[in-house]
Amino acid sequence: MSRLMPRGWAARVGLICMMCWVLPAQARVSVADDRQVSLTLEAPPQRIVSLLPSLTETVCELGACARLVGTDRYSNHPASVRSLPKTGGLDDANIELIVSLRPDVVLLGVSSRVIDRLESLGIRVMALEPRTHDDVRRVAAKVATLLGQQAAGERLARRLDAEVDAAAASVPAAARGWRVYYEVDSAPYAAGTSSFIGHTLQRLGLVNVVPASLGPFPRLNPEFVVRADPALIMVSARSATALPDRPGWGRIQAVRERRICAFNAEQSDVLSRPGPRMGEAARIMAACLQEQAHKQADMQTRKPAQAASGVVKRGPH
């Protein structure tokens, strides 16, 4: 064959053939999800549906927001995903809409009820369940591998750890060791020590009054919180004003001393999602701890000043 080709062409053909074999191998991605089910694609996915807000945010943080063609109804960050088709929620995902979007892969939680149905229709799925800080880093690495962006995943994991560490370093010494109750819902549901939120509290130097033995997000008897007597309460702004009206809650130190962190809806989204904004979540908490520690220091300063002024309350003569 080489006698029929111009000099050098045989080598060129060989090189081209090598490239034909090598390029698909380089483009192929393979990663195991949290079910330990291996997903292999011939190329990184270009059409992605995400059914979990934290996974939506992870895809975007890794620079692949443009590949999203649909999300669950709760995905609202970054702003660009709000205009995408909304496929429902955890319990009512719209299978027909998902199929019509022709996704290369669907990202969803392990607990999603639509995994079997999607797979039976030939839709490739990747089930991931970030529940702790370690999970956030692990999930970021898996999504990055799926996207063909391994280096970006490593950078993201390092940045998130650095951001949480920086937030922790900003917490005043006076606030460290405070016993905290974090309310997720007024039922009341709380964030336990083993939850993603609980891990953030711990890294900021706080002591969660809800032990890990109760699970990540237990529903509590309100009397449990009264007996626990937290020094600080973290709660949604819409529930904060009603805390003193709950039976017995006026006896809680945090309520008596008005040591309450009240978060608006946008902040609550950041705080509750185990994803790439966990550094921002830590900063939000740390800012409130700074404010509460400053208030406490002011109160302690005023008390000696009042005593030194000689102003005392006298009864009637």
ChimeraX attribute file (.defattr): number of C-alpha atoms within 10 A of each C-alpha:
attribute: neighborCount
match mode: 1-to-1
recipient: residues
	/A:1	5
	/A:2	10
	/A:3	7
	/A:4	8
	/A:5	9
	/A:6	8
	/A:7	10
	/A:8	9
	/A:9	12
	/A:10	15
	/A:11	11
	/A:12	11
	/A:13	11
	/A:14	11
	/A:15	12
	/A:16	12
	/A:17	11
	/A:18	11
	/A:19	12
	/A:20	11
	/A:21	11
	/A:22	11
	/A:23	10
	/A:24	12
	/A:25	12
	/A:26	11
	/A:27	13
	/A:28	14
	/A:29	18
	/A:30	17
	/A:31	18
	/A:32	15
	/A:33	19
	/A:34	17
	/A:35	11
	/A:36	11
	/A:37	12
	/A:38	11
	/A:39	15
	/A:40	14
	/A:41	15
	/A:42	12
	/A:43	17
	/A:44	19
	/A:45	18
	/A:46	14
	/A:47	16
	/A:48	25
	/A:49	28
	/A:50	27
	/A:51	27
	/A:52	23
	/A:53	22
	/A:54	26
	/A:55	28
	/A:56	29
	/A:57	24
	/A:58	25
	/A:59	24
	/A:60	19
	/A:61	19
	/A:62	21
	/A:63	14
	/A:64	18
	/A:65	17
	/A:66	13
	/A:67	17
	/A:68	21
	/A:69	20
	/A:70	25
	/A:71	30
	/A:72	25
	/A:73	18
	/A:74	18
	/A:75	23
	/A:76	18
	/A:77	15
	/A:78	12
	/A:79	8
	/A:80	11
	/A:81	21
	/A:82	16
	/A:83	11
	/A:84	16
	/A:85	17
	/A:86	22
	/A:87	22
	/A:88	17
	/A:89	16
	/A:90	17
	/A:91	10
	/A:92	12
	/A:93	19
	/A:94	14
	/A:95	14
	/A:96	10
	/A:97	14
	/A:98	24
	/A:99	15
	/A:100	8
	/A:101	15
	/A:102	14
	/A:103	22
	/A:104	17
	/A:105	20
	/A:106	25
	/A:107	23
	/A:108	26
	/A:109	22
	/A:110	16
	/A:111	12
	/A:112	18
	/A:113	14
	/A:114	19
	/A:115	19
	/A:116	12
	/A:117	11
	/A:118	17
	/A:119	12
	/A:120	10
	/A:121	10
	/A:122	10
	/A:123	17
	/A:124	17
	/A:125	24
	/A:126	24
	/A:127	19
	/A:128	26
	/A:129	21
	/A:130	21
	/A:131	18
	/A:132	19
	/A:133	23
	/A:134	15
	/A:135	16
	/A:136	26
	/A:137	21
	/A:138	19
	/A:139	25
	/A:140	28
	/A:141	24
	/A:142	22
	/A:143	22
	/A:144	25
	/A:145	18
	/A:146	24
	/A:147	21
	/A:148	19
	/A:149	17
	/A:150	17
	/A:151	12
	/A:152	17
	/A:153	24
	/A:154	15
	/A:155	13
	/A:156	20
	/A:157	19
	/A:158	11
	/A:159	14
	/A:160	20
	/A:161	16
	/A:162	13
	/A:163	18
	/A:164	22
	/A:165	16
	/A:166	16
	/A:167	22
	/A:168	21
	/A:169	14
	/A:170	15
	/A:171	22
	/A:172	18
	/A:173	11
	/A:174	14
	/A:175	21
	/A:176	16
	/A:177	14
	/A:178	16
	/A:179	20
	/A:180	22
	/A:181	27
	/A:182	24
	/A:183	21
	/A:184	20
	/A:185	14
	/A:186	17
	/A:187	11
	/A:188	15
	/A:189	17
	/A:190	27
	/A:191	29
	/A:192	27
	/A:193	24
	/A:194	20
	/A:195	20
	/A:196	25
	/A:197	26
	/A:198	27
	/A:199	19
	/A:200	23
	/A:201	24
	/A:202	16
	/A:203	15
	/A:204	26
	/A:205	18
	/A:206	21
	/A:207	21
	/A:208	24
	/A:209	22
	/A:210	25
	/A:211	15
	/A:212	16
	/A:213	10
	/A:214	15
	/A:215	15
	/A:216	21
	/A:217	22
	/A:218	17
	/A:219	18
	/A:220	16
	/A:221	11
	/A:222	16
	/A:223	13
	/A:224	11
	/A:225	18
	/A:226	17
	/A:227	13
	/A:228	16
	/A:229	20
	/A:230	21
	/A:231	22
	/A:232	26
	/A:233	23
	/A:234	21
	/A:235	23
	/A:236	21
	/A:237	16
	/A:238	12
	/A:239	13
	/A:240	18
	/A:241	12
	/A:242	11
	/A:243	17
	/A:244	15
	/A:245	9
	/A:246	11
	/A:247	11
	/A:248	14
	/A:249	20
	/A:250	15
	/A:251	14
	/A:252	21
	/A:253	17
	/A:254	21
	/A:255	19
	/A:256	13
	/A:257	13
	/A:258	15
	/A:259	21
	/A:260	24
	/A:261	22
	/A:262	18
	/A:263	20
	/A:264	12
	/A:265	12
	/A:266	9
	/A:267	16
	/A:268	17
	/A:269	18
	/A:270	20
	/A:271	23
	/A:272	17
	/A:273	21
	/A:274	28
	/A:275	28
	/A:276	26
	/A:277	21
	/A:278	23
	/A:279	21
	/A:280	17
	/A:281	24
	/A:282	23
	/A:283	22
	/A:284	18
	/A:285	21
	/A:286	23
	/A:287	16
	/A:288	18
	/A:289	25
	/A:290	17
	/A:291	16
	/A:292	20
	/A:293	19
	/A:294	15
	/A:295	14
	/A:296	15
	/A:297	12
	/A:298	11
	/A:299	11
	/A:300	11
	/A:301	11
	/A:302	11
	/A:303	10
	/A:304	10
	/A:305	11
	/A:306	11
	/A:307	10
	/A:308	9
	/A:309	8
	/A:310	8
	/A:311	9
	/A:312	8
	/A:313	6
	/A:314	6
	/A:315	5
	/A:316	4
	/A:317	3
